[in-house]
Amino acid sequence: MTPDDIKTALKQVKYPGFSRDIVSFGLVRSAVLDGDIAKVSLALTTSDPKVPLHIKQEVDKCLRALPGVKSTVIDVAVAQAPRPSSAPGGNLGGNAAAPKTIKYAVAIASGKGGVGKSTFAVNLACALSQLLTAQGRPGRVGLMDCDIYGPSVPLMIGLDGRPQVEGDNLLPMEKHGVKVMSMGFLVDDNTPVVWRGPMIMKTIQQFVQNVKWGELDILLVDLPPGTGDAQLSLVQTLPLDGAVLVTTPQPAATNVARKGGLMFQKVNVPLLGVAENMSYFLDPAGEKHPIFGEGGGRKTADSLATVLLGQVPLIPEIRAGGDAGKPIVVSSPESPAAVIFREIGDAILLQLSKKGVPSAT
């Protein structure tokens, strides 16, 4: 039995909370069969003491099922995940720390596509910029579009062109008081992104480490839906201070959103709350119509022991604003939807203010 044979077998062992295996994540450093003893060396970075133990047990079980293996020797080298001293939790792997100029990083995530996550992220970023600008802190919000395969943030926030380069760093583009970096700035509109995991990881690392973000109170990270390469790459690269889950009310969305929330909990990223998007259609008379059902966001929040941050209505103006590059928070700042986005932003700032980010209230 060759080392490659052993590694192939180890692909059955999944990293806790993810659908991918420890081999594809690069955790297996060596594998060899010495007589009837299978010897494997693993290396991972985590602040959760339960993760190495779980992986070691699963590897042992996998190896003992192989023909000719009577015993195992499994060496697990564990490095502590680096995080700023003021930030709780830990990350999954890697050895990169967040730029010191970024005070807090918050992921905007969803379990599935089609829930309006990027539209939500853009409007939330603009709302946070308005809240902090009112305090005399303009330009302190960043938005990192990590939806590698379908970057829509540039369109929704009204930016195009290419970012400038300063030395080895890219300069984020800026609109509505928000600093933005997106894959959409770097590829042609007619060029599909067909990448495997390592290329995604490298891009996200560059967005974190080779973009001159400047001084930020908060960096929002718009993730693609699911729990795949981009999510893993992010928690490996950028220590997150929290995550916001975006869902629509119906079970088809909330059931998957809950799984996304559990993923963040498994990698020690605190949930700041759940935002329910397209909660109800608001007709011109101001009457609410729950087109996608009711109560899903609150049920998801309750199941994850977090809070419901707010309910964003389904109105044409939000969609139109995204298509035109004029988020409703900017084009109609006094509209009911804009007020809700600022309330959600204020709720997030209030949670982070316990660690030093100023609240807008």
C-alpha positions as CSV (number, residue, x, y, z in Angstrom):
1,M,0.0,0.0,0.0
2,T,1.5,3.3,-1.1
3,P,1.2,6.7,0.6
4,D,-1.2,7.8,-2.1
5,D,-3.4,4.8,-1.3
6,I,-3.5,5.9,2.3
7,K,-4.3,9.5,1.4
8,T,-7.0,8.3,-0.9
9,A,-8.6,6.4,2.0
10,L,-8.3,9.5,4.2
11,K,-10.5,11.5,1.9
12,Q,-13.4,9.8,3.8
13,V,-12.5,11.9,6.8
14,K,-14.3,15.3,6.7
15,Y,-13.3,18.4,8.6
16,P,-15.8,19.0,11.3
17,G,-18.6,21.3,10.0
18,F,-17.6,21.0,6.4
19,S,-18.3,18.7,3.5
20,R,-14.7,18.7,2.3
21,D,-12.1,16.2,3.5
22,I,-8.9,16.7,5.4
23,V,-6.7,15.7,2.4
24,S,-8.2,18.4,0.1
25,F,-7.8,20.9,2.9
26,G,-4.0,20.1,3.0
27,L,-3.9,18.8,6.5
28,V,-2.2,15.5,5.8
29,R,1.5,16.1,5.7
30,S,2.7,12.5,5.4
31,A,1.3,9.0,5.2
32,V,3.1,5.7,5.1
33,L,2.5,2.0,5.9
34,D,5.4,0.6,8.0
35,G,4.8,-3.2,8.1
36,D,1.3,-3.4,9.6
37,I,1.5,0.1,11.2
38,A,-0.1,3.0,9.4
39,K,1.7,6.2,10.2
40,V,0.1,9.6,9.5
41,S,1.2,13.1,10.2
42,L,-1.4,15.9,10.4
43,A,-1.0,19.7,10.8
44,L,-3.8,22.1,11.5
45,T,-4.4,25.4,13.0
46,T,-7.4,25.8,15.4
47,S,-8.3,27.3,18.8
48,D,-10.9,24.6,19.4
49,P,-9.3,21.7,21.4
50,K,-12.1,19.3,20.3
51,V,-11.2,19.5,16.6
52,P,-7.8,17.8,16.7
53,L,-9.2,15.0,18.9
54,H,-12.2,14.4,16.6
55,I,-10.0,14.3,13.5
56,K,-7.5,11.9,15.2
57,Q,-10.3,9.6,16.2
58,E,-11.8,9.6,12.7
59,V,-8.4,9.0,11.0
60,D,-7.7,6.1,13.3
61,K,-11.0,4.5,12.5
62,C,-10.4,5.0,8.8
63,L,-6.9,3.6,8.9
64,R,-7.8,0.5,10.9
65,A,-10.4,-0.4,8.2
66,L,-7.6,-0.7,5.6
67,P,-6.4,-4.2,4.7
68,G,-3.1,-5.1,6.4
69,V,-3.3,-2.4,9.0
70,K,-3.2,-3.6,12.6
71,S,-2.2,-0.4,14.5
72,T,-1.7,3.3,13.8
73,V,0.6,6.1,14.8
74,I,-1.1,9.5,14.2
75,D,0.8,12.6,14.9
76,V,-1.2,15.8,15.1
77,A,0.6,19.1,15.1
78,V,-1.7,21.9,16.3
79,A,-0.9,25.6,16.1
80,Q,-3.1,28.1,17.8
81,A,-5.2,30.2,15.4
82,P,-4.0,33.8,15.5
83,R,-6.5,36.5,16.4
84,P,-6.3,40.0,17.6
85,S,-6.1,40.1,21.4
86,S,-9.5,41.8,21.7
87,A,-11.4,39.4,19.4
88,P,-13.1,36.3,20.7
89,G,-13.1,32.9,19.1
90,G,-10.7,31.4,16.6
91,N,-10.3,30.4,13.0
92,L,-9.9,27.2,11.3
93,G,-6.5,27.2,9.8
94,G,-3.7,29.2,8.1
95,N,-1.3,31.5,9.7
96,A,-2.4,34.9,8.4
97,A,-3.7,37.6,10.7
98,A,-6.1,40.5,9.8
99,P,-4.5,43.8,8.9
100,K,-4.1,45.9,12.1
101,T,-6.0,48.8,10.5
102,I,-9.2,46.7,10.3
103,K,-10.8,46.8,13.7
104,Y,-13.6,44.3,13.1
105,A,-14.6,41.9,10.3
106,V,-18.1,40.6,9.9
107,A,-19.2,38.0,7.3
108,I,-22.5,38.3,5.5
109,A,-23.5,34.8,4.7
110,S,-26.4,32.6,3.6
111,G,-27.1,28.9,3.3
112,K,-28.4,29.2,-0.2
113,G,-28.5,31.5,-3.2
114,G,-31.5,33.7,-4.2
115,V,-32.1,35.3,-0.8
116,G,-30.7,38.7,-1.7
117,K,-27.6,38.5,0.3
118,S,-25.4,40.8,-1.8
119,T,-28.2,43.3,-2.0
120,F,-28.5,43.2,1.7
121,A,-24.7,43.5,2.2
122,V,-24.4,46.6,-0.1
123,N,-27.3,48.4,1.7
124,L,-26.0,47.4,5.1
125,A,-22.5,48.7,4.2
126,C,-24.1,52.0,3.1
127,A,-26.2,52.2,6.2
128,L,-23.2,51.6,8.4
129,S,-21.3,54.3,6.5
130,Q,-24.2,56.8,7.2
131,L,-24.3,55.9,10.9
132,L,-20.5,56.3,11.4
133,T,-20.3,59.4,9.2
134,A,-22.9,61.0,11.5
135,Q,-20.4,60.4,14.3
136,G,-17.7,62.2,12.3
137,R,-16.1,58.9,11.2
138,P,-16.5,58.9,7.4
139,G,-14.7,56.3,5.2
140,R,-14.5,53.7,8.0
141,V,-16.6,51.0,6.3
142,G,-15.2,48.4,3.9
143,L,-17.0,45.8,1.7
144,M,-15.1,42.8,0.5
145,D,-16.9,40.9,-2.2
146,C,-15.8,37.3,-1.9
147,D,-18.5,35.9,-4.2
148,I,-15.8,34.8,-6.6
149,Y,-18.1,33.1,-9.1
150,G,-20.8,35.7,-9.3
151,P,-19.5,39.1,-8.1
152,S,-22.5,41.5,-8.2
153,V,-21.4,44.1,-5.6
154,P,-19.8,46.4,-8.2
155,L,-23.1,46.7,-10.1
156,M,-25.2,47.1,-7.0
157,I,-23.0,49.9,-5.5
158,G,-22.4,51.6,-8.8
159,L,-18.7,51.0,-9.4
160,D,-16.8,49.9,-12.5
161,G,-13.3,50.1,-13.9
162,R,-10.1,48.8,-12.3
163,P,-8.6,49.5,-8.9
164,Q,-5.3,51.4,-8.8
165,V,-2.1,49.7,-7.7
166,E,0.2,51.2,-5.1
167,G,3.4,49.2,-4.8
168,D,2.4,45.6,-4.1
169,N,-1.1,46.6,-3.0
170,L,-4.4,47.3,-4.6
171,L,-6.3,50.4,-3.6
172,P,-10.0,49.7,-2.9
173,M,-12.5,51.6,-5.0
174,E,-15.0,53.8,-3.1
175,K,-18.6,54.8,-3.4
176,H,-21.2,56.1,-1.0
177,G,-18.6,56.2,1.7
178,V,-17.8,52.5,1.4
179,K,-14.4,51.1,0.4
180,V,-15.0,48.2,-2.0
181,M,-12.9,45.3,-3.4
182,S,-14.4,42.7,-5.7
183,M,-13.4,40.0,-8.2
184,G,-15.7,41.9,-10.5
185,F,-13.1,44.7,-10.8
186,L,-10.4,42.2,-11.9
187,V,-12.1,40.1,-14.6
188,D,-13.8,40.9,-17.8
189,D,-17.6,40.9,-17.8
190,N,-17.6,38.1,-20.4
191,T,-15.0,36.0,-18.6
192,P,-16.4,33.2,-16.4
193,V,-14.4,32.4,-13.3
194,V,-13.7,28.6,-13.4
195,W,-11.4,28.0,-10.4
196,R,-10.6,25.3,-8.0
197,G,-10.2,25.7,-4.2
198,P,-6.5,26.8,-4.0
199,M,-7.1,29.6,-6.5
200,I,-10.1,30.8,-4.5
201,M,-8.0,30.7,-1.3
202,K,-5.2,32.7,-2.9
203,T,-7.6,35.4,-4.1
204,I,-9.2,35.8,-0.7
205,Q,-5.8,36.0,0.9
206,Q,-4.8,38.8,-1.5
207,F,-8.1,40.7,-0.8
208,V,-7.2,40.6,2.9
209,Q,-3.5,41.1,2.9
210,N,-2.7,43.0,-0.4
211,V,-5.5,45.6,-0.4
212,K,-4.8,48.9,1.3
213,W,-8.0,49.2,3.2
214,G,-6.8,51.9,5.5
215,E,-8.4,52.5,8.9
216,L,-11.7,50.7,9.1
217,D,-14.1,50.4,12.0
218,I,-15.8,47.5,10.2
219,L,-15.2,45.3,7.1
220,L,-18.2,43.5,5.8
221,V,-17.4,40.3,3.8
222,D,-20.0,39.2,1.3
223,L,-19.6,35.5,1.0
224,P,-21.0,33.2,-1.7
225,P,-23.8,30.9,-0.4
226,G,-23.0,27.6,1.2
227,T,-20.1,26.2,3.3
228,G,-17.4,25.6,0.6
229,D,-14.0,26.8,-0.4
230,A,-14.6,30.5,0.0
231,Q,-16.0,30.2,3.5
232,L,-13.1,28.0,4.6
233,S,-10.6,30.3,2.9
234,L,-12.0,33.3,4.7
235,V,-11.9,31.8,8.2
236,Q,-8.4,30.6,7.5
237,T,-7.2,34.0,6.4
238,L,-9.2,36.6,8.2
239,P,-10.2,36.3,11.9
240,L,-13.9,37.1,12.0
241,D,-15.5,38.9,14.8
242,G,-19.0,37.8,13.8
243,A,-21.3,36.6,11.1
244,V,-24.8,37.7,10.0
245,L,-27.0,35.1,8.3
246,V,-29.4,36.3,5.6
247,T,-32.5,34.3,4.9
248,T,-36.0,34.6,3.5
249,P,-38.9,33.4,5.6
250,Q,-39.7,30.1,3.9
251,P,-38.3,26.7,5.1
252,A,-36.4,26.1,1.9
253,A,-34.2,29.0,2.9
254,T,-34.2,28.8,6.7
255,N,-33.3,25.2,6.9
256,V,-30.2,25.7,4.9
257,A,-29.4,29.0,6.7
258,R,-29.4,27.1,10.0
259,K,-26.7,24.8,8.6
260,G,-24.6,27.8,7.7
261,G,-25.0,29.2,11.2
262,L,-23.9,25.9,12.7
263,M,-20.8,26.0,10.4
264,F,-19.7,29.4,11.9
265,Q,-20.3,28.1,15.4
266,K,-18.1,25.1,14.7
267,V,-15.2,27.3,13.7
268,N,-15.8,29.6,16.7
269,V,-17.2,32.6,14.8
270,P,-19.9,34.2,16.9
271,L,-23.3,34.8,15.2
272,L,-24.3,38.5,15.5
273,G,-27.8,37.6,14.3
274,V,-30.2,36.6,11.5
275,A,-31.6,39.1,9.0
276,E,-34.8,38.1,7.3
277,N,-34.9,39.5,3.7
278,M,-38.0,39.7,1.5
279,S,-40.0,39.3,4.7
280,Y,-43.2,40.8,3.2
281,F,-44.4,42.7,0.2
282,L,-45.2,46.2,1.2
283,D,-47.9,47.6,-1.1
284,P,-48.4,51.3,-1.9
285,A,-51.0,51.5,0.8
286,G,-48.5,50.3,3.4
287,E,-50.1,46.9,3.9
288,K,-47.9,43.9,4.4
289,H,-48.3,40.7,2.4
290,P,-46.1,37.7,3.6
291,I,-45.5,36.2,0.1
292,F,-42.8,33.8,1.3
293,G,-44.5,32.9,4.6
294,E,-43.9,34.2,8.1
295,G,-41.6,33.6,11.1
296,G,-38.7,31.8,9.4
297,G,-36.1,34.3,10.4
298,R,-37.1,34.3,14.0
299,K,-37.2,30.5,14.1
300,T,-33.8,30.3,12.6
301,A,-32.4,32.8,15.1
302,D,-34.0,31.0,18.0
303,S,-32.6,27.6,16.9
304,L,-29.1,29.1,16.8
305,A,-29.5,31.0,20.1
306,T,-29.0,34.4,18.4
307,V,-31.2,37.4,17.7
308,L,-33.3,38.5,14.8
309,L,-31.7,41.7,13.6
310,G,-34.5,42.9,11.4
311,Q,-37.0,42.2,8.6
312,V,-36.4,43.8,5.3
313,P,-39.4,44.2,3.1
314,L,-39.8,43.0,-0.5
315,I,-40.3,46.2,-2.5
316,P,-39.4,47.1,-6.2
317,E,-37.3,50.0,-5.1
318,I,-34.7,47.8,-3.5
319,R,-34.3,45.8,-6.7
320,A,-34.3,48.9,-8.9
321,G,-31.6,50.5,-6.7
322,G,-29.4,47.5,-7.0
323,D,-29.7,47.4,-10.8
324,A,-29.0,51.1,-11.1
325,G,-26.1,51.2,-8.6
326,K,-28.0,53.4,-6.2
327,P,-28.8,51.4,-3.1
328,I,-32.1,52.4,-1.5
329,V,-30.3,53.5,1.7
330,V,-28.6,56.2,-0.4
331,S,-31.3,57.0,-3.0
332,S,-34.2,57.1,-0.4
333,P,-32.6,57.4,3.0
334,E,-35.9,58.1,4.7
335,S,-37.8,55.2,3.2
336,P,-39.0,52.4,5.5
337,A,-36.5,50.0,4.0
338,A,-33.6,52.4,4.5
339,V,-34.6,52.9,8.2
340,I,-34.7,49.1,8.7
341,F,-31.2,48.7,7.2
342,R,-29.9,51.4,9.6
343,E,-31.6,49.8,12.5
344,I,-29.8,46.5,11.6
345,G,-26.5,48.3,11.2
346,D,-27.0,50.0,14.6
347,A,-27.8,46.6,16.2
348,I,-24.5,45.2,14.8
349,L,-22.5,48.3,16.0
350,L,-24.1,48.0,19.4
351,Q,-22.8,44.4,19.7
352,L,-19.4,45.3,18.5
353,S,-19.2,48.4,20.7
354,K,-18.6,46.2,23.7
355,K,-15.2,45.5,22.1
356,G,-14.4,49.1,21.1
357,V,-16.3,50.0,18.0
358,P,-18.5,53.1,18.6
359,S,-22.2,52.8,18.4
360,A,-24.3,55.1,16.3
361,T,-26.7,55.8,19.1
